[in-house]
Amino acid sequence: MTRRDAPIILTVKIPKGTFYLFYQSKEMLLFEVILEQHNLMDQKILDEISNIDKNDFTVEKLTEVIVHFYQLIDEIPVFKILNSDEIDTQSLSAAFRAIYFTTLHKDKIGEENFGKALYLLVYGLVNQLI
């Protein structure tokens, strides 16, 4: 365990190898979370811009819409989570351990469905974080 990955591994109480099944590094995990948030914000901005009436589509209106999203930075879920005590680390740790134990029963889940099932479990957990 390196000094860089130790806090994550210890917090979620999973074997180091399990973490690296999903992410090459903790930076890649953070990158994926931020990328997902970026994609969500892009979609929200595009939706908001699409809702601007053609007759009201001005530089001022477009600027207003975009500035509004930057003002919501404290409301973006990933930043709220990172800046608060909102996460129940024991439950999060238990959820990652449950996913780890799932990997031990690959044969019972079925080879043909295991990859997709594992992805859905991890996606669901990460989605709850966001």
Summary of the structure (lengths in Angstrom):
residues: 130
radius of gyration: 19.2
end to end distance: 26.6
largest distance: 60.2
contacts: 299
relative contact order: 0.12
helix: 78%
strand: 0%
